[in-house]
Amino acid sequence: MTQITPQPGILDIALYQGGQSQIDGHAEPLKLSSNENPFGPSPKAIAAAAAEMAMMHRYPSTDHRDLRTSIAEAHGVQADNVICGVGSDEIIHFLCQAYAGPGDEVIHTEHGFAMYRISTLAAGATPVEVAERDRYVDVDAILAAVTDATRLVFIANPANPTATLLPTAEITRLADGLPKSCILVLDGAYVEFSEGYDGGQTLAETRENVFVTRTFSKLYGLGGLRVGWGYGPRAIIDVLNRIRGPFNLSGPAIAGAQAALADTDWVAQCLRINAQERVRLTGGLRQLGLGCDDSAANFVLARFADQAAAEDADTYLKAQGIIVRHPKSYKLPNCLRITVGRPEDNTRVLAALTQHLTGPA
Ligand SMILES: *Cc1c(COP(=O)(O)O)cnc(C)c1O
């Protein structure tokens, strides 16, 4: 018997599958598999991160005060209620490590983001999967699954990979129905793309057990720089800061995120194009006879007749140099998730799918 044994749960973790980024034979594939900003980061963010590189011999800020202050000003919150992480993934990890352990349960939903389960198992706690209703998070099903052992409930709103949005009233009903001993985590990775939803910020301001996570990886185009943040009650922030590495964010990451946040013109332009293009992409997919829910994010989920049809379309797109995501591991085997690209990218995707599904004109 081996002498060296990892903590319980760790060997149950299936490695995270990122969006594919290469196809053999295509030097520059069109990558629409990871919900990245197709226009890239703000040029001002690139310049700010690059300038900070010259200071790489210095340790970065440990408390991220400047970045937290900028975030607080941009969102109308208190800087002391903000914590920054190496992507929002790190915040999710902190929450599980701090509040869940062996014997505790953490709820995520059927098509929920993979990190909830991974971080739960890493903390030695038990993930509890709750069914969704036609690709929408089901508040009643979550409330029915809560037990005395439930410590955390994770939902993303808008959700990934479904792109669906629950109305604020439903999120409020969920918060109201949870025991005070259980933290509701509202993952807001795509909040900016939804119109008229505050990401649960008001709830997190007024409840002791609601926490929101946000990221610079999607709209702000900084997925490679790794900056996310959390917002919530001071008591939770204090706990998470105790387990946060003192230098978790690098100097270039902090500088890049601050400059990205300040470039509001860039962000507004990206948002405007995304809103137009996701409507066009959704409409185009429906015209091809594919199912597609309204998207509140920067990607759409196309539904095919069955898994084989989704795989055939995926193979065809790859042959055309286009990478999308087959969310099989998210229990959506008949679907393809397609990030909304630049207008010309979306035209290319729709043309390729038309060619594949309807044959040569
Ligand atoms: C992309 C994504 C994240 C963000 O991850 P980062 O670690 O901030 O890059 C978080 N939640 C969901 C649902 C996502 O899709």
The ligand as an SDF file (V2000), in Angstrom:
LIG
                    3D

 15 15  0  0  0  0  0  0  0  0999 V2000
  -14.8730   32.2680  -17.3560 C   0  0  0  0  0  0  0  0  0  0  0  0
  -15.6480   32.0290  -16.1300 C   0  0  0  0  0  0  0  0  0  0  0  0
  -15.1490   32.4090  -14.8910 C   0  0  0  0  0  0  0  0  0  0  0  0
  -13.9280   33.2670  -14.8010 C   0  0  0  0  0  0  0  0  0  0  0  0
  -12.7990   32.6350  -14.5460 O   0  0  0  0  0  0  0  0  0  0  0  0
  -11.5070   33.5040  -14.2360 P   0  0  0  0  0  0  0  0  0  0  0  0
  -10.8140   32.6530  -13.2420 O   0  0  0  0  0  0  0  0  0  0  0  0
  -11.9450   34.8090  -13.6590 O   0  0  0  0  0  0  0  0  0  0  0  0
  -10.7860   33.6500  -15.5160 O   0  0  0  0  0  0  0  0  0  0  0  0
  -15.9140   32.2200  -13.7550 C   0  0  0  0  0  0  0  0  0  0  0  0
  -17.1250   31.6560  -13.8440 N   0  0  0  0  0  0  0  0  0  0  0  0
  -17.6440   31.2880  -15.0140 C   0  0  0  0  0  0  0  0  0  0  0  0
  -19.0020   30.7270  -15.0480 C   0  0  0  0  0  0  0  0  0  0  0  0
  -16.9180   31.4600  -16.1900 C   0  0  0  0  0  0  0  0  0  0  0  0
  -17.4330   31.0670  -17.3510 O   0  0  0  0  0  0  0  0  0  0  0  0
  1  2  1  0
  2  3  1  0
  2 14  2  0
  3  4  1  0
  3 10  2  0
  4  5  1  0
  5  6  1  0
  6  7  2  0
  6  8  1  0
  6  9  1  0
 10 11  1  0
 11 12  2  0
 12 13  1  0
 12 14  1  0
 14 15  1  0
M  END
$$$$
